[in-house]
Amino acid sequence: MSKSGAMDLASGLGGKINKEEVKSAVDEYEKYHGYYGGKEDARKSNYTDMVNKYYDLATSFYEYGWGESFHFAHRWNGESLRESIKRHEHFLALQLGLKPGMKVLDVGCGIGGPLREIARFSSTSVTGLNNNEYQIARGKELNRLAGVSGTCDFVKADFMKMPFDDNTFDAVYAIEATCHAPDPVGCYKEIYRVLKPGQCFAVYEWCITDHYDPNNATHKRIKDEIELGNGLPDIRSTRQCLQAVKDAGFEVVWDKDLAEDSPLPWYLPLDPSRFSLTSFRLTSVGRMITRSMVKALEYIGLAPQGSERVSNFLEKAAEGLVEGGKQQLIGIVKEDVKWGICKQETGLLCRKQVKEHQHTFMSPT
């Protein structure tokens, strides 16, 4: 996990945005979102600008609180967050059947936490595709420190228009990244194109369950909070995601809601009712301390103006994720609720058939 501290958080706030322009970037980012009256069409048509601003503004917060791997994981009793995240990445590598020497693509790689872990675990070469300049620069530095620069690299590009030849990669995966795509079919078609025939694509995806009611004001608020705090143009349903990969040419080989078999809920790290020393920064107390620290750093000029507002909309996302995960919106209320508005971990595995040129897709639901 990242060892970034308060000064790293302060120096990284705003990413590649000029520090004097961070506040206006926050204004621009917020106007896209339904929480502030923004429209879905605007988010989708301007997704490159919106997502880039989001990650410039949010990356240092992610690394400070979450580590180098920006994703959730289903979790066993007695397992730490760090252990569950590593196991989640190893599971994906095993499902893909990765072997030494294979050439692998990580679509929407963040700062490369999963990329480094999977490359070391499987002895493969992994290319991270990312459209955010700040995250790539940070990822290259972390690759150097981890000693994997020879086998892991980054390419700056939009995953809707990948700069790779057809049939380039032995395997492709995406971890909570293609949810940023304005058009899932178009994104999955690009993945299909660059994947070699007979090989697999695996993905962990964010999905909404069938319990979501767009006419329910509470449900709509929670969805808006999650989209605002996570840079999403929309949150698609599991059915929509499954249909999109089929429309892209994939044959769905396996899909599962990993939360169903998890003794601990995926949203546990953000649940204000729990306390943890190993992931203290993610607890309600830890987040309160972070908010106060960011406010102080902004006040004395070490963090740019607008930093506290970034902290606030990330906090909104945490609240929305926990509330959405906890709510049993339709059916009998159970003591241990595994379903809510947000089915956060949908898993799919797909294979590109040699003759029919179809992909097999894996999705953790």
C-alpha positions as CSV (number, residue, x, y, z in Angstrom):
1,M,0.0,0.0,0.0
2,S,1.1,3.6,-0.5
3,K,3.1,5.2,2.2
4,S,2.0,8.7,1.1
5,G,1.7,11.2,4.0
6,A,0.1,14.6,4.5
7,M,2.7,16.5,2.5
8,D,2.4,14.1,-0.4
9,L,-1.3,14.6,-0.3
10,A,-0.9,18.4,-0.3
11,S,1.7,18.4,-3.1
12,G,-0.3,16.1,-5.3
13,L,-3.7,17.9,-5.0
14,G,-4.8,19.1,-8.4
15,G,-2.5,16.7,-10.3
16,K,-1.3,18.4,-13.5
17,I,-3.7,21.3,-13.1
18,N,-2.0,24.6,-12.4
19,K,-2.4,25.1,-8.6
20,E,-4.0,28.5,-9.2
21,E,-6.6,26.9,-11.4
22,V,-7.7,24.0,-9.1
23,K,-10.7,25.9,-7.7
24,S,-12.1,26.7,-11.2
25,A,-11.4,23.0,-12.2
26,V,-13.6,21.9,-9.2
27,D,-16.3,24.3,-10.5
28,E,-16.1,22.8,-14.0
29,Y,-16.2,19.3,-12.6
30,E,-19.1,19.7,-10.3
31,K,-21.3,21.4,-13.0
32,Y,-21.4,18.1,-14.9
33,H,-23.1,16.1,-12.2
34,G,-26.7,15.5,-11.3
35,Y,-26.1,16.3,-7.7
36,Y,-25.6,19.9,-8.7
37,G,-28.1,19.8,-11.5
38,G,-25.9,18.6,-14.3
39,K,-27.1,16.3,-17.1
40,E,-26.1,12.8,-18.1
41,D,-25.7,13.8,-21.8
42,A,-23.2,16.5,-20.9
43,R,-21.2,14.0,-18.8
44,K,-21.1,11.5,-21.7
45,S,-20.3,14.0,-24.4
46,N,-17.5,15.6,-22.3
47,Y,-16.3,12.5,-20.6
48,T,-12.7,13.0,-21.4
49,D,-12.6,16.4,-19.8
50,M,-14.7,15.3,-16.8
51,V,-12.8,12.1,-16.0
52,N,-9.4,13.9,-16.5
53,K,-10.4,16.6,-14.1
54,Y,-11.7,14.1,-11.6
55,Y,-8.5,12.1,-11.5
56,D,-6.3,15.2,-11.4
57,L,-8.3,16.4,-8.4
58,A,-8.9,13.0,-6.6
59,T,-5.8,10.9,-7.2
60,S,-3.7,12.1,-4.3
61,F,-6.7,11.6,-2.0
62,Y,-7.1,8.0,-3.3
63,E,-3.4,7.2,-2.8
64,Y,-3.4,8.8,0.7
65,G,-6.4,6.9,1.9
66,W,-6.6,3.7,-0.2
67,G,-3.1,2.9,-1.4
68,E,-1.9,2.2,-4.9
69,S,-4.9,0.0,-6.0
70,F,-8.0,2.1,-6.4
71,H,-10.7,-0.5,-6.1
72,F,-12.9,-2.5,-3.7
73,A,-12.7,-6.2,-3.0
74,H,-14.9,-8.9,-1.5
75,R,-13.4,-9.8,1.9
76,W,-13.1,-12.7,4.2
77,N,-13.2,-12.7,8.0
78,G,-9.8,-11.9,9.5
79,E,-8.6,-10.5,6.2
80,S,-7.2,-7.0,6.0
81,L,-8.2,-4.6,3.3
82,R,-4.7,-4.8,1.8
83,E,-4.8,-8.6,1.7
84,S,-8.3,-8.6,0.1
85,I,-7.2,-6.2,-2.6
86,K,-4.1,-8.4,-3.4
87,R,-6.2,-11.5,-3.5
88,H,-8.8,-9.9,-5.7
89,E,-6.0,-9.0,-8.2
90,H,-4.5,-12.5,-8.0
91,F,-7.9,-14.1,-8.6
92,L,-8.3,-12.0,-11.7
93,A,-4.9,-13.1,-13.0
94,L,-5.8,-16.8,-12.3
95,Q,-9.1,-16.5,-14.1
96,L,-7.4,-15.0,-17.1
97,G,-4.9,-17.9,-17.1
98,L,-1.9,-15.6,-17.2
99,K,1.4,-17.3,-17.8
100,P,5.0,-16.0,-17.9
101,G,5.8,-14.1,-21.1
102,M,2.3,-13.1,-21.9
103,K,1.6,-9.6,-23.1
104,V,-1.3,-8.1,-21.0
105,L,-3.3,-4.8,-21.2
106,D,-4.7,-3.1,-18.1
107,V,-7.5,-0.8,-19.3
108,G,-7.9,2.3,-17.1
109,C,-4.9,1.4,-14.9
110,G,-4.9,4.3,-12.5
111,I,-1.4,4.7,-10.9
112,G,-0.7,1.0,-11.6
113,G,-1.2,-0.7,-8.3
114,P,-2.9,-3.8,-9.8
115,L,-0.6,-3.6,-12.8
116,R,2.5,-4.1,-10.6
117,E,0.9,-6.8,-8.5
118,I,-0.4,-8.8,-11.4
119,A,2.9,-8.5,-13.3
120,R,4.9,-9.8,-10.3
121,F,2.3,-12.5,-9.5
122,S,2.1,-13.9,-13.0
123,S,5.5,-13.0,-14.5
124,T,3.9,-11.2,-17.4
125,S,4.5,-7.9,-19.1
126,V,1.6,-5.5,-18.4
127,T,0.9,-2.3,-20.3
128,G,-1.3,0.2,-18.5
129,L,-3.7,2.3,-20.6
130,N,-4.6,5.7,-19.1
131,N,-5.7,9.1,-20.4
132,N,-4.6,11.0,-17.3
133,E,-1.1,12.5,-17.5
134,Y,-0.6,12.9,-13.8
135,Q,-1.5,9.3,-13.0
136,I,0.9,8.0,-15.6
137,A,3.7,10.2,-14.2
138,R,3.0,8.9,-10.7
139,G,2.7,5.3,-12.0
140,K,6.1,5.5,-13.7
141,E,7.7,6.6,-10.5
142,L,6.1,3.8,-8.5
143,N,7.2,1.3,-11.2
144,R,10.7,2.5,-10.8
145,L,10.6,2.2,-7.1
146,A,9.1,-1.3,-7.3
147,G,11.8,-2.4,-9.9
148,V,9.3,-3.3,-12.6
149,S,10.0,-0.7,-15.2
150,G,11.4,-3.3,-17.5
151,T,8.2,-5.3,-17.7
152,C,5.5,-2.7,-16.9
153,D,4.8,0.5,-18.8
154,F,2.1,3.0,-19.6
155,V,0.4,4.4,-22.7
156,K,-1.5,7.7,-22.6
157,A,-4.7,7.2,-24.6
158,D,-8.5,7.1,-24.6
159,F,-9.8,3.6,-24.1
160,M,-12.5,4.5,-26.7
161,K,-9.7,4.9,-29.3
162,M,-6.8,2.6,-28.4
163,P,-3.5,3.2,-30.3
164,F,-2.8,-0.6,-30.7
165,D,-3.0,-2.9,-33.7
166,D,-5.6,-5.6,-33.9
167,N,-4.9,-8.8,-32.0
168,T,-2.0,-7.3,-30.0
169,F,-2.6,-8.7,-26.5
170,D,-2.7,-12.2,-24.9
171,A,-5.1,-11.0,-22.2
172,V,-6.9,-7.8,-21.2
173,Y,-8.5,-6.8,-17.9
174,A,-10.2,-3.7,-16.4
175,I,-10.7,-3.1,-12.7
176,E,-13.5,-0.6,-12.0
177,A,-12.4,1.5,-14.9
178,T,-14.7,0.9,-17.9
179,C,-17.6,2.4,-15.8
180,H,-16.1,5.7,-16.9
181,A,-16.9,4.9,-20.6
182,P,-19.7,7.0,-22.2
183,D,-20.6,4.1,-24.4
184,P,-19.8,0.6,-23.0
185,V,-20.3,-1.2,-26.3
186,G,-17.8,1.1,-28.0
187,C,-15.3,0.5,-25.2
188,Y,-15.7,-3.2,-25.2
189,K,-15.4,-3.3,-29.0
190,E,-12.0,-1.7,-28.7
191,I,-11.0,-4.3,-26.1
192,Y,-12.2,-7.0,-28.4
193,R,-10.2,-5.6,-31.3
194,V,-6.9,-5.5,-29.6
195,L,-7.2,-8.9,-28.0
196,K,-5.8,-11.9,-29.8
197,P,-8.3,-14.6,-31.0
198,G,-8.8,-17.4,-28.4
199,Q,-7.8,-15.1,-25.5
200,C,-9.7,-13.7,-22.6
201,F,-10.9,-10.4,-21.2
202,A,-11.7,-10.1,-17.5
203,V,-13.4,-7.1,-15.7
204,Y,-14.6,-6.0,-12.4
205,E,-17.4,-3.5,-13.0
206,W,-19.7,-1.2,-11.0
207,C,-23.3,-1.9,-11.5
208,I,-26.8,-0.9,-10.2
209,T,-29.0,-3.7,-9.1
210,D,-32.6,-4.3,-10.0
211,H,-33.6,-2.7,-6.7
212,Y,-32.8,0.7,-8.1
213,D,-35.9,2.8,-8.8
214,P,-35.2,5.9,-10.9
215,N,-38.5,7.5,-9.6
216,N,-37.4,7.1,-6.0
217,A,-35.8,10.4,-4.8
218,T,-33.6,8.7,-2.2
219,H,-32.3,6.2,-4.8
220,K,-31.7,9.0,-7.3
221,R,-29.8,11.0,-4.6
222,I,-27.5,8.1,-3.8
223,K,-26.8,7.4,-7.5
224,D,-26.0,11.1,-8.0
225,E,-23.6,11.1,-5.0
226,I,-21.8,8.0,-6.3
227,E,-21.4,9.5,-9.8
228,L,-20.2,12.8,-8.4
229,G,-17.7,11.3,-6.1
230,N,-16.3,8.7,-8.6
231,G,-16.2,10.6,-11.9
232,L,-18.9,8.5,-13.6
233,P,-21.1,9.6,-16.5
234,D,-23.7,7.1,-15.4
235,I,-24.0,3.8,-13.5
236,R,-25.3,1.0,-15.7
237,S,-27.2,-2.0,-14.6
238,T,-25.7,-5.5,-14.6
239,R,-28.0,-6.5,-17.4
240,Q,-26.8,-3.5,-19.5
241,C,-23.2,-4.4,-18.9
242,L,-23.8,-8.1,-19.9
243,Q,-25.6,-7.1,-23.0
244,A,-22.9,-4.5,-23.9
245,V,-20.2,-7.2,-23.9
246,K,-22.3,-9.5,-26.0
247,D,-23.0,-6.7,-28.5
248,A,-19.3,-6.0,-28.7
249,G,-18.8,-9.6,-29.9
250,F,-18.0,-11.4,-26.6
251,E,-19.5,-14.6,-25.4
252,V,-20.0,-14.4,-21.7
253,V,-18.3,-17.4,-20.1
254,W,-18.7,-16.5,-16.5
255,D,-20.3,-13.7,-14.4
256,K,-20.8,-13.5,-10.7
257,D,-21.7,-11.1,-7.9
258,L,-18.8,-11.7,-5.7
259,A,-20.6,-10.0,-2.8
260,E,-22.9,-13.0,-2.5
261,D,-20.2,-15.2,-1.1
262,S,-18.3,-12.6,0.9
263,P,-18.7,-12.8,4.7
264,L,-17.9,-9.0,4.9
265,P,-19.6,-6.4,2.7
266,W,-17.6,-4.7,-0.1
267,Y,-18.4,-1.3,1.3
268,L,-17.0,-2.1,4.8
269,P,-13.9,0.1,4.5
270,L,-16.1,3.2,4.3
271,D,-18.8,2.1,6.8
272,P,-18.9,4.8,9.6
273,S,-19.9,2.1,12.1
274,R,-16.6,0.2,11.9
275,F,-13.2,1.1,13.2
276,S,-9.9,-0.2,11.9
277,L,-6.3,0.5,12.7
278,T,-4.9,-1.1,9.5
279,S,-7.1,1.1,7.3
280,F,-7.6,4.0,9.7
281,R,-7.6,6.7,7.1
282,L,-10.8,5.2,5.5
283,T,-12.8,5.2,8.7
284,S,-15.2,8.0,9.6
285,V,-12.7,9.3,12.2
286,G,-9.8,9.0,9.7
287,R,-11.8,10.8,7.0
288,M,-12.8,13.6,9.5
289,I,-9.1,14.1,10.3
290,T,-8.3,14.2,6.6
291,R,-11.0,16.8,6.0
292,S,-9.6,18.9,8.8
293,M,-6.1,18.5,7.6
294,V,-6.9,19.5,4.1
295,K,-8.8,22.5,5.3
296,A,-5.8,23.6,7.3
297,L,-3.4,22.9,4.5
298,E,-5.6,25.0,2.1
299,Y,-5.8,27.8,4.7
300,I,-2.0,28.1,5.1
301,G,-1.5,27.8,1.3
302,L,0.2,24.4,1.1
303,A,-2.8,23.0,-0.7
304,P,-4.5,24.8,-3.5
305,Q,-7.8,26.6,-3.2
306,G,-10.6,24.1,-3.8
307,S,-8.9,21.2,-2.1
308,E,-11.5,21.0,0.7
309,R,-14.3,20.9,-1.9
310,V,-12.6,17.9,-3.5
311,S,-12.5,16.2,-0.1
312,N,-16.2,17.0,0.4
313,F,-17.4,15.4,-2.8
314,L,-15.3,12.3,-2.2
315,E,-17.0,12.2,1.2
316,K,-20.3,12.3,-0.5
317,A,-19.3,9.4,-2.6
318,A,-18.4,7.4,0.5
319,E,-21.8,8.2,2.1
320,G,-23.6,7.2,-1.1
321,L,-21.7,3.9,-1.5
322,V,-22.3,2.8,2.0
323,E,-26.0,3.8,2.0
324,G,-26.5,2.2,-1.4
325,G,-24.8,-0.9,-0.3
326,K,-26.7,-1.3,2.9
327,Q,-30.3,-0.7,1.6
328,Q,-32.5,-3.6,0.8
329,L,-34.8,-1.7,-1.5
330,I,-37.1,-4.4,-2.6
331,G,-38.1,-7.6,-0.8
332,I,-37.6,-8.8,2.7
333,V,-35.1,-6.9,4.9
334,K,-32.4,-9.3,6.1
335,E,-29.9,-8.9,8.9
336,D,-27.0,-9.3,6.5
337,V,-27.8,-7.3,3.4
338,K,-25.7,-8.2,0.4
339,W,-27.8,-6.3,-2.2
340,G,-28.5,-2.6,-2.4
341,I,-28.7,0.1,-5.0
342,C,-25.1,-0.4,-6.0
343,K,-23.9,-3.9,-6.9
344,Q,-20.4,-2.8,-6.7
345,E,-18.5,-5.9,-7.8
346,T,-19.7,-7.5,-10.9
347,G,-17.2,-9.9,-12.5
348,L,-17.2,-11.1,-16.1
349,L,-14.8,-13.3,-18.1
350,C,-14.9,-13.5,-21.9
351,R,-12.9,-15.2,-24.6
352,K,-12.3,-14.2,-28.2
353,Q,-13.0,-17.4,-30.1
354,V,-10.5,-18.3,-32.8
355,K,-13.0,-19.2,-35.5
356,E,-16.0,-17.0,-34.7
357,H,-13.9,-14.2,-33.3
358,Q,-15.9,-14.0,-30.2
359,H,-14.7,-13.0,-26.7
360,T,-15.3,-14.7,-23.5
361,F,-16.1,-12.1,-20.8
362,M,-15.8,-12.4,-17.1
363,S,-17.7,-10.0,-14.8
364,P,-17.8,-10.0,-10.9
365,T,-21.3,-8.9,-10.1
